[in-house]
Every structure is written in C-alpha cells, then in structure tokens.
Amino acid sequence: MEATLLRTSGMFGGRCRPLACPGHSHQTQVHRSCLVFVGRDRGRDGASRSTSHGPGTGSGAWLLPQSLVSERRLKDTTSLTDPEAPLTVYTIRFTTGVSRGAALSEPYAAVNVCLIGRDGRAALHRVSPVNDPLESRAHAVEMCQLIGPDVGADCSMALSDPVSNSGTDQLGSQQQQLLNRPSSASGGALFSGYGNGQGSSGMNLVGRPPPPPPPKRRFQEGSVDEVSVLLPELGPLAAILVGVERGTWYLDELDVASSRTQHMDRFICRRQLGGIAGEGASLLTPVPVGAVVYGEGEAAMILSKEQATALWSLNMSDYSELKRRVAATTALLVACGASLAALMGGTVAALPYAAGGIVGLIYQWMLMREVDHVMEAANGQQKQQQALAGEVPSTGRKAADPIHSSGYITSRVLGSMPARLGFVCASATLGMALLSREETGLADGAGGYGSAAAWQLALGVLGFLTYKAALVGVSMREAGTNPGALALGSKILHSSGGGRTEFEKYKRD
C-alpha cells in the first residue's frame, strides 16, 4: 500500500483547514499531517488488492480523517478535543529492529504517530527521542488528574513515592493531592516505565533519597519503548501513520493498547523508515487477531492459523526429505571414497576411510537430532499455548506427549554438544590405539607418503569430513531450486483448498 504524506505542518494540537480532495464534492476539515492517499497495492503478479478496513478506505480512495483530536492537557486552551468525549489512555509500544544500523540515526529527530480510527477521527502525537523519567512521571501525574476510574488506567505506579521520585516541589504537591483520589484496579499497567520500581508507598527512606535515573535515548537497536498519551477514545483503528522527522529508523513492530476497551492492535512494519526522499513515513494496517506474519519487508505476508499450520507441515515435510537426501548422499560418498581407497592402497587404506565415514554418519545423525529437538520443542510450546487458550482439547496424558517421552529425552541427550564431542574424541582415541598396534604399514600402497600410521589417520579424518561435503552439496542444490516465498504460499493455498483471494499479502507502502 503506497502511503504519501502530503505535508507535515506542526505536531499535535494543529489547526484544521478546509481542503478540497479528489472524489469529495465538499471541503472537509482535516489536518494536513494526517492526509494519506491509499494507492493500489500491486503484487508480483500485477493484480491489485483492496483493503477492507471500513468504508472509504478501499484501493485508490482517500483515507481522510474527518476530525483531528489532540491530547488532553491541564492548561491547554486550544485543544481540538470535545470535552464531553470519553477519554482513554493509549499506550504505544515501539519495537526497534535488532540488526546493525536499526537505531534512529538522528539523535534529535522525533517519531510522529498518527492514529486513524474507522469513523474518520485521528490523533497525531510526537514522541521525543529522549525518555526523561522526571518528565514522564509529571506527564503521568497530569493524566491521572484528568481521568477517573472509568478510563481503566492504573495510576498506582505514577502516584507511588511522591517525595523521592517527583524531583520538584510542585510535582510532589500534585501527587499528595492525588493520594485521596480513587484509582482503578481493573485496568492494565499502562504506565510502564514510570518510576522503574525504585520506590513504593510502603518503603521508608532514611536520609537523602536516591537520585532519579538519568534520561536515556529511545529507538535504539533492539529496544522496546512505551509512551502513554491521553486521548478521546477513537474506537477500532483503521490504520496508523508512523514516520521519522529526519534520518533513518528500522521499525519492527508497533502495538497500540487502549485502557478503556482493553483492546490492543498490532502493526507490523519490518522495514526501514527514512533515508530515501518520500519514504520517511509508512501507513500500517492492523494485523487480524490470531494471524501470523510470515517474512519481512516487501515479502511479508499474513497467514491465518490454518495456513500457518499448513506452512509448518510443509516445512517439516521438506526438512524430513532434506535429512534423507543428506544421509543418502553421505553414505554414497563414503562408499565411493572407500572403494577408491581400496583400489589405490588395498584393504589397509579402505578400512580407515570407511571407519571415519561411519563416525561422520553417526555424528551427522546426532546433529540432526539436535535440530529435531528444537523443532519439537517449538511445536510442543505452540500446542501448550493453544491448550491454555482453549483452542485445542488438553485431555491428553503427559506420558503421551512426545516431549516428555523417554525416547525424546534419550535423543536429546545423544544430540547434545557434549555427547557429540565425547563421541568424536572417543572414536579418535580408539583409532589411535588401533593404529599404534599395527605392525604393517602402507609405505608401498601409499606411494611413500610418510609413515603408515600417519597415512591411515589422514584417511580416517578424510572419511569423517565426507559428511560436510555431502551437506554443502545438498545445500547448494536446494538453494538453486528454492521456489521462493510466493511459490510456497501457492503451495499452502493449493494444499488447503483456498483461492488466491484468500491469501492476503501484508499491505503497506
């Protein structure tokens, strides 16, 4: 989905201006910062796909917020918010990518987020690149002064220990006034990060209180940053527009939670914002509940639970076939190498090579068991989560679970790294002991290359490393014949009996 940010003029609290738009006969009061054109999303096959997030947001339509609401503040006289509108605390969680260079490159550039509701209302908020604990606590206390128990936000952390964490006398007096104010215990802890657990209402500090934590930068590599903002309830979100003022930033995921409705929308970006003119912002649509995002960037796709299960089965089938091909190729190479060694040096040359090849085959099997353990553990964890959620019946016995079976435990022990290293060392020690007892050498058969023991040891090591050659050869063949993500999605649809329209590619600019 192509999202074009036409103009950026100011942050929250901006004025609405009359604006004539294509397809609209009358002028609509909108904020130019939230004006987004939803273009056509053309896939690799050239077919355009339309969105389905409510009326007026189809392919080629204008996603026009009919009204802009601003954050409710104590001393804000120019607020665009209806005083009678129900308030909620939106907690926005940013997850930055873990790759090198994913952090926000400009240290003084902020991140702008525009929440767009399905009814046409929108809210624009500017997130500072620096998180100051004192400023965050003051903001939390100010929000708690404006809300009641019906909002659903938990103000206990924001109001705890007003003396040591306030930093100013004014903030401490505000918190003292709020101690008698009832707070809701039904809502979630949406004020995360305020106070950092340094003080509590039941702990008495003796002497000088500890200094507040220093400010720290947001949007760093692998960081998860949360901000809370008091806004009117927008209802179900149709999309969000997120962008950077300057520089580049890799946004992995963004979550928006409402304290009033206890509903959380998940938005997947997995791309870099900024760096190229016209690509500083991205329009993201919410991921359906229970869906699985496969891939990243332009190849990211949304899969349903059934399609994700089919994809898992397909991948496991391909992995089992790959294991069989690798084992067969290794055995074939060992047999060919032993035959060639027998032709060149006789039995005394073929036996060490064959013994090393057999050790390599066993070592390869142990490596496969280690990978199987990871696969089975992930599958078992997924089934356990589904059972806890009530999606699958959990009447099976623990003994019937393959994760708790004795065979699984034995395979896990045999596939562990200490067992593999111990097996290789024991095999090498046994081979050296047998070679030391040899009285005949391979001086004639080997063409005079060194002593007999050294020559046999080299043949054994060569036979052991045959499994690596087989693994590299099969991997190169698989890389050349990989059908790709699109063909894989077609397989999933074909196996599940669905059509092309049932497979929704993730839409963004």
C-alpha positions as MATLAB code, in Angstrom:
seq = 'MEATLLRTSGMFGGRCRPLACPGHSHQTQVHRSCLVFVGRDRGRDGASRSTSHGPGTGSGAWLLPQSLVSERRLKDTTSLTDPEAPLTVYTIRFTTGVSRGAALSEPYAAVNVCLIGRDGRAALHRVSPVNDPLESRAHAVEMCQLIGPDVGADCSMALSDPVSNSGTDQLGSQQQQLLNRPSSASGGALFSGYGNGQGSSGMNLVGRPPPPPPPKRRFQEGSVDEVSVLLPELGPLAAILVGVERGTWYLDELDVASSRTQHMDRFICRRQLGGIAGEGASLLTPVPVGAVVYGEGEAAMILSKEQATALWSLNMSDYSELKRRVAATTALLVACGASLAALMGGTVAALPYAAGGIVGLIYQWMLMREVDHVMEAANGQQKQQQALAGEVPSTGRKAADPIHSSGYITSRVLGSMPARLGFVCASATLGMALLSREETGLADGAGGYGSAAAWQLALGVLGFLTYKAALVGVSMREAGTNPGALALGSKILHSSGGGRTEFEKYKRD';
ca = [
       0.000    0.000    0.000;
       1.505    3.267   -1.056;
       1.166    5.978    1.563;
       2.112    9.529    0.624;
       2.420   12.065    3.386;
       1.404   15.215    1.551;
       2.531   17.759    4.087;
       3.832   17.894    7.634;
       2.925   21.114    9.427;
       3.253   21.017   13.186;
       2.702   18.282   15.716;
      -0.379   17.659   17.859;
      -2.778   20.480   18.540;
      -2.612   21.806   14.970;
      -5.445   23.670   13.304;
      -7.796   22.148   10.760;
      -8.017   23.819    7.372;
     -10.544   23.464    4.560;
      -9.081   21.192    1.912;
     -10.614   20.107   -1.390;
      -9.856   16.481   -2.213;
     -10.417   14.361   -5.306;
     -13.647   12.422   -5.108;
     -15.155   14.746   -2.491;
     -17.631   17.430   -3.617;
     -17.331   19.465   -0.437;
     -14.465   20.784    1.610;
     -13.554   18.685    4.617;
     -11.911   19.890    7.809;
      -8.766   17.783    8.030;
      -5.267   18.060    9.363;
      -2.724   18.065    6.572;
      -0.273   15.992    8.615;
      -2.685   13.048    8.621;
      -3.754   13.277    4.986;
      -2.899    9.971    3.351;
      -3.612    8.672   -0.126;
      -4.186    4.958   -0.230;
      -2.804    3.749   -3.546;
      -3.063    0.412   -5.227;
      -1.010   -2.419   -3.874;
       0.237   -4.395   -6.829;
       1.792   -7.742   -6.143;
       4.303   -9.614   -8.195;
       1.534  -10.945  -10.392;
       0.344   -7.418  -11.191;
      -3.040   -7.836   -9.500;
      -4.217   -5.004   -7.300;
      -5.638   -5.729   -3.878;
      -8.059   -3.527   -1.998;
      -8.190   -3.016    1.717;
     -11.125   -3.934    3.889;
     -10.851   -1.685    6.917;
     -14.164    0.079    6.662;
     -15.925    2.409    4.255;
     -13.897    4.914    2.357;
     -10.602    3.100    2.738;
     -10.625    0.968   -0.357;
      -7.959    0.798   -3.009;
      -7.459    4.141   -4.698;
      -9.536    6.042   -2.085;
      -8.622    8.891    0.220;
      -8.131    7.857    3.825;
      -9.306   11.223    5.148;
      -9.668   11.838    8.878;
     -12.849   13.862    9.248;
     -11.669   15.395   12.521;
      -8.437   15.662   14.447;
      -8.299   15.247   18.211;
      -5.378   16.319   20.364;
      -4.004   15.211   23.691;
      -5.923   16.414   26.727;
      -3.738   18.672   28.898;
      -4.445   20.629   32.078;
      -3.531   24.058   30.743;
      -4.393   23.537   27.080;
      -6.803   26.240   25.927;
      -6.533   25.430   22.205;
      -7.419   21.760   22.388;
      -9.397   20.309   19.497;
     -10.871   17.635   21.747;
     -14.550   17.529   22.604;
     -14.745   17.951   26.411;
     -17.651   15.503   26.530;
     -15.830   12.760   24.612;
     -14.844    9.678   26.667;
     -11.131    9.620   27.386;
      -8.726    6.719   27.254;
      -5.024    6.206   27.800;
      -3.378    4.920   24.655;
      -0.138    3.058   25.312;
       2.014    2.907   22.197;
       4.831    0.371   22.192;
       7.640    0.675   19.636;
       9.910   -2.297   18.931;
      13.106   -1.383   17.105;
      14.921   -3.931   14.961;
      17.950   -5.777   16.268;
      20.113   -5.528   13.149;
      23.082   -3.206   12.951;
      22.029    0.295   11.990;
      18.404   -0.191   13.070;
      18.554    2.588   15.676;
      17.371    6.109   14.966;
      20.295    7.728   13.168;
      19.450   11.342   14.058;
      19.784   11.824   17.836;
      17.458   14.856   17.912;
      14.815   13.632   15.464;
      11.440   12.602   16.843;
       8.951    9.975   15.696;
       5.437   11.048   14.701;
       2.474    8.699   15.043;
      -0.985    9.367   13.632;
      -3.759    7.064   14.895;
      -6.637    6.863   12.415;
      -9.997    5.494   13.523;
     -12.560    3.872   11.291;
     -15.057    6.663   11.930;
     -12.731    9.309   10.482;
     -11.249   10.673   13.704;
      -7.481   10.822   14.035;
      -4.884   11.790   16.628;
      -1.328   12.912   15.967;
       1.373   12.553   18.613;
       5.067   13.405   18.604;
       7.345   11.031   20.531;
      10.563   12.567   21.810;
      13.790   10.651   21.106;
      14.819   11.050   24.779;
      12.999    9.465   27.714;
      13.310   11.674   30.784;
      11.939    9.816   33.859;
      11.007   13.049   35.672;
       9.170   14.428   32.679;
       7.451   11.094   32.095;
       6.295   10.953   35.723;
       4.993   14.513   35.560;
       3.088   13.620   32.403;
       1.639   10.523   34.079;
       0.502   12.517   37.118;
      -1.093   15.105   34.857;
      -3.026   12.386   33.047;
      -4.162   10.900   36.353;
      -5.597   14.278   37.341;
      -7.816   14.279   34.272;
      -9.162   10.730   34.331;
     -11.398    8.697   36.571;
     -11.882    5.025   37.349;
     -13.993    4.544   34.217;
     -10.937    5.104   31.997;
      -9.402    1.847   33.202;
      -5.826    3.090   33.648;
      -3.829    2.119   36.728;
      -2.273    5.200   38.338;
      -0.731    3.381   41.308;
       2.790    3.396   39.868;
       2.524    7.024   38.815;
       1.437    8.097   42.299;
       3.802    5.960   44.385;
       6.629    7.547   46.380;
       5.912   11.194   45.543;
       8.870   12.573   47.529;
      11.834   10.708   46.137;
      10.693   10.493   42.545;
       8.994   13.821   41.965;
      12.111   15.906   41.551;
      10.224   19.188   42.112;
       8.056   20.570   44.920;
       5.236   21.306   42.510;
       5.065   17.744   41.269;
       5.229   16.446   44.840;
       2.288   18.618   45.872;
       0.274   17.388   42.897;
       0.917   13.812   43.876;
      -0.041   14.497   47.505;
      -3.362   15.877   46.316;
      -3.951   12.737   44.284;
      -3.344   10.310   47.143;
      -7.004   10.523   48.139;
      -8.164   10.045   44.561;
      -9.512    6.526   43.844;
      -7.673    4.613   41.172;
      -8.921    1.777   39.042;
      -7.551   -1.660   39.723;
      -9.281   -3.306   36.806;
      -7.160   -1.758   34.090;
      -3.786   -2.936   32.935;
      -0.496   -1.363   33.965;
      -0.332    1.027   31.039;
       2.077    3.450   32.732;
       5.080    1.168   32.301;
       8.461    2.744   32.805;
       7.346    5.421   35.277;
       9.400    5.132   38.436;
      11.221    1.958   37.384;
      10.297    0.319   40.687;
      12.729    2.384   42.780;
      10.193    3.387   45.405;
       6.929    2.185   46.869;
       4.341    3.624   49.192;
       5.282    1.171   51.941;
       9.047    1.795   51.969;
      10.531    4.483   54.217;
      13.777    6.028   53.023;
      16.232    7.212   55.659;
      18.457   10.128   54.801;
      18.851   11.598   51.353;
      16.674    9.947   48.692;
      18.442    8.363   45.733;
      18.736   10.499   42.609;
      16.312    9.843   39.780;
      17.505    7.683   36.900;
      19.197    9.626   34.114;
      17.465   10.223   30.791;
      18.069    7.669   28.079;
      17.570    7.570   24.347;
      14.661    5.851   22.709;
      14.552    3.866   19.479;
      17.895    2.105   19.900;
      18.809   -1.288   18.457;
      16.605   -3.995   19.954;
      14.885   -1.608   22.386;
      11.195   -1.618   23.304;
       9.900    1.878   24.111;
       6.482    2.718   25.520;
       4.687    6.045   25.694;
       1.238    6.846   27.095;
      -0.998    9.625   25.832;
      -4.444   10.738   26.994;
      -6.822   10.981   24.034;
     -10.513   10.580   23.297;
     -11.465    7.007   22.503;
     -11.100    6.556   18.734;
     -12.702    3.137   18.621;
     -11.374    0.476   16.249;
      -8.283    1.706   14.429;
      -8.265    1.544   10.642;
      -4.566    2.327   10.269;
      -1.659    4.230   11.742;
       0.823    6.505   10.054;
       4.303    6.408   11.582;
       7.340    8.291   10.373;
      10.599    9.933   11.374;
      11.387   13.622   11.129;
      14.932   13.072    9.909;
      17.381   10.242    9.447;
      16.602    6.533    9.290;
      14.984    4.082   11.695;
      14.074    0.398   11.383;
      10.672   -0.232   12.963;
       9.937   -3.890   13.611;
       6.549   -3.743   15.328;
       4.178   -1.225   16.871;
       1.392   -2.033   19.350;
      -1.400    0.302   20.435;
      -3.442   -0.537   23.566;
      -6.489    1.305   24.910;
      -7.079    1.390   28.668;
     -10.847    1.874   28.311;
     -11.565   -1.022   25.953;
      -8.552   -3.189   26.917;
      -8.076   -3.809   23.195;
      -4.646   -3.933   21.593;
      -3.937   -3.531   17.888;
      -0.758   -4.960   16.427;
       1.002   -3.332   13.487;
       3.926   -4.974   11.692;
       6.374   -2.793    9.761;
       9.693   -4.671    9.483;
      11.268   -2.104    7.237;
      13.462    0.970    7.428;
      11.845    4.370    7.537;
      13.626    7.366    6.083;
      16.831    7.514    4.097;
      15.010    7.972    0.778;
      13.019   11.061   -0.155;
       9.310   10.380    0.146;
       9.736    7.248    2.272;
      10.015    8.747    5.720;
       6.580    7.520    6.766;
       4.689    4.258    6.473;
       0.962    3.517    6.609;
       0.307    0.309    8.549;
      -2.924   -1.630    8.874;
      -3.698   -3.758   11.950;
      -2.888   -7.440   11.858;
      -6.008   -9.601   12.320;
      -6.348  -11.308   15.685;
      -4.782  -14.764   15.640;
      -2.941  -14.184   12.374;
       0.726  -14.982   11.822;
       3.090  -12.672    9.931;
       5.482  -14.617    7.704;
       8.559  -12.963    6.227;
       9.610   -9.343    6.361;
       9.881   -6.313    4.135;
       8.043   -6.460    0.833;
       7.787  -10.268    1.124;
       5.871  -10.167    4.425;
       2.539  -11.984    4.319;
      -0.341  -12.535    6.726;
      -1.313  -16.148    7.343;
      -4.317  -17.487    9.166;
      -3.938  -20.216   11.776;
      -4.882  -22.875    9.247;
      -2.396  -21.545    6.700;
       0.316  -21.293    9.365;
      -0.318  -24.928   10.317;
      -0.129  -25.939    6.660;
       3.110  -23.985    6.291;
       4.556  -25.715    9.355;
       3.630  -29.138    7.983;
       5.098  -28.278    4.595;
       8.352  -27.073    6.126;
       8.643  -30.168    8.315;
       7.993  -32.405    5.300;
      10.689  -30.610    3.320;
      13.059  -30.870    6.276;
      12.484  -34.625    6.603;
      13.126  -35.065    2.895;
      16.278  -32.959    3.198;
      17.564  -35.145    6.037;
      17.053  -38.270    3.945;
      18.883  -36.773    0.987;
      21.802  -35.636    3.132;
      22.142  -39.062    4.785;
      21.910  -40.893    1.452;
      24.464  -38.565   -0.150;
      26.869  -39.016    2.761;
      26.597  -42.813    2.632;
      27.136  -42.780   -1.133;
      30.225  -40.576   -0.856;
      31.669  -42.765    1.911;
      31.150  -45.902   -0.184;
      32.732  -44.296   -3.249;
      35.663  -42.983   -1.220;
      36.287  -46.344    0.429;
      36.198  -48.083   -2.961;
      38.670  -45.593   -4.386;
      40.961  -46.027   -1.371;
      40.790  -49.819   -1.781;
      41.815  -49.531   -5.415;
      44.758  -47.296   -4.534;
      46.031  -48.868   -1.308;
      44.113  -52.042   -0.670;
      42.240  -53.014    2.475;
      44.597  -51.182    4.817;
      43.639  -47.903    3.107;
      39.922  -48.615    2.698;
      39.262  -49.579    6.328;
      40.402  -46.256    7.914;
      38.415  -44.250    5.374;
      35.299  -46.369    5.909;
      35.674  -46.136    9.702;
      35.990  -42.344    9.530;
      32.967  -42.177    7.225;
      30.861  -44.243    9.636;
      31.848  -41.953   12.513;
      30.868  -38.977   10.343;
      27.481  -40.542    9.595;
      26.780  -41.069   13.300;
      27.920  -37.531   14.092;
      25.627  -36.212   11.366;
      22.695  -38.131   12.846;
      23.423  -36.611   16.254;
      23.420  -33.136   14.707;
      20.047  -33.851   13.105;
      18.653  -34.967   16.440;
      19.700  -31.644   17.958;
      17.800  -29.773   15.233;
      14.816  -32.096   15.701;
      14.811  -31.221   19.396;
      14.468  -27.521   18.565;
      11.624  -28.225   16.127;
       9.736  -30.475   18.539;
      10.185  -28.056   21.433;
       8.749  -25.197   19.364;
       5.830  -27.348   18.241;
       5.154  -28.505   21.802;
       5.215  -24.938   23.115;
       2.748  -23.871   20.436;
       0.386  -26.725   21.316;
       0.652  -25.856   25.009;
      -0.274  -22.246   24.338;
      -3.240  -23.344   22.250;
      -4.366  -25.685   25.029;
      -4.162  -22.902   27.605;
      -6.159  -20.657   25.306;
      -8.827  -23.334   24.937;
      -8.301  -23.757   21.204;
      -7.429  -27.445   21.410;
      -8.532  -30.028   23.988;
      -5.943  -30.691   26.687;
      -7.173  -34.117   27.800;
      -4.074  -35.968   26.664;
      -1.833  -37.550   29.237;
       1.579  -36.165   29.930;
       3.156  -39.521   29.142;
       1.670  -39.399   25.656;
       3.336  -36.079   24.960;
       6.435  -36.686   22.796;
       8.320  -34.001   24.704;
       8.048  -35.988   27.967;
       8.643  -39.447   26.450;
      11.763  -41.444   27.252;
      12.738  -41.714   23.596;
      12.664  -37.953   23.217;
      14.869  -37.482   26.279;
      17.350  -40.073   25.007;
      17.526  -38.428   21.588;
      18.007  -35.045   23.219;
      20.917  -36.326   25.303;
      22.538  -38.000   22.303;
      22.169  -34.844   20.218;
      23.695  -32.510   22.770;
      27.063  -30.925   22.125;
      28.918  -32.683   24.997;
      27.725  -36.050   23.708;
      28.846  -35.252   20.165;
      32.271  -34.046   21.236;
      32.701  -37.025   23.545;
      31.797  -39.423   20.749;
      34.296  -37.857   18.333;
      37.086  -37.834   20.940;
      36.399  -41.453   21.904;
      36.437  -42.517   18.255;
      39.704  -40.682   17.638;
      41.294  -42.252   20.738;
      40.188  -45.718   19.685;
      41.555  -45.165   16.199;
      44.931  -44.016   17.521;
      45.098  -47.045   19.825;
      44.420  -49.414   16.940;
      46.968  -47.702   14.722;
      49.640  -47.993   17.392;
      49.240  -51.768   17.328;
      49.587  -52.040   13.586;
      52.753  -53.782   12.521;
      52.283  -53.427    8.806;
      52.348  -50.078    7.006;
      51.210  -48.548    3.809;
      54.561  -47.452    2.517;
      54.146  -49.343   -0.730;
      50.415  -48.798   -1.213;
      50.546  -45.126   -0.331;
      53.378  -44.379   -2.677;
      55.821  -43.500    0.069;
      53.808  -40.698    1.667;
      55.000  -40.659    5.291;
      54.555  -43.369    7.856;
      51.760  -45.922    7.760;
      50.053  -44.649   10.918;
      50.008  -41.040    9.728;
      48.630  -42.069    6.336;
      45.848  -44.140    7.874;
      44.991  -41.308   10.276;
      44.702  -38.876    7.350;
      42.393  -41.292    5.540;
      40.214  -41.605    8.651;
      39.922  -37.807    9.009;
      39.090  -37.513    5.309;
      36.345  -40.098    5.687;
      34.944  -38.264    8.709;
      34.781  -34.953    6.820;
      32.825  -36.555    3.996;
      29.561  -35.626    5.725;
      30.455  -31.942    5.386;
      30.962  -32.313    1.645;
      27.575  -34.013    1.354;
      25.890  -31.292    3.406;
      27.413  -28.490    1.312;
      26.492  -30.197   -1.942;
      22.864  -30.792   -0.973;
      22.530  -27.258    0.413;
      23.817  -25.704   -2.814;
      21.371  -27.780   -4.797;
      18.492  -26.740   -2.553;
      19.462  -23.066   -2.844;
      19.372  -23.288   -6.629;
      15.941  -24.921   -6.735;
      14.215  -22.934   -3.957;
      10.750  -21.940   -5.224;
      10.651  -18.785   -3.082;
       8.094  -17.333   -0.753;
       5.408  -16.771   -3.388;
       5.537  -20.321   -4.680;
       5.481  -21.507   -1.084;
       2.335  -19.502   -0.472;
       0.776  -21.004   -3.581;
       1.543  -24.474   -2.250;
      -0.140  -23.616    1.021;
      -3.246  -22.350   -0.722;
      -3.363  -25.335   -3.026;
      -2.955  -27.802   -0.180;
      -5.602  -26.051    1.933;
      -8.026  -25.788   -0.975;
      -8.169  -21.975   -0.872;
      -8.096  -19.469   -3.683;
      -5.701  -16.682   -4.423;
      -8.006  -14.108   -2.864;
      -7.917  -15.933    0.475;
      -4.209  -15.321    0.794;
      -3.842  -11.701    1.884;
      -0.446  -10.143    1.393;
       0.533   -7.708    4.093;
      -0.274   -4.198    2.869;
       1.846   -1.163    3.438;
       3.583    1.493    1.412;
];
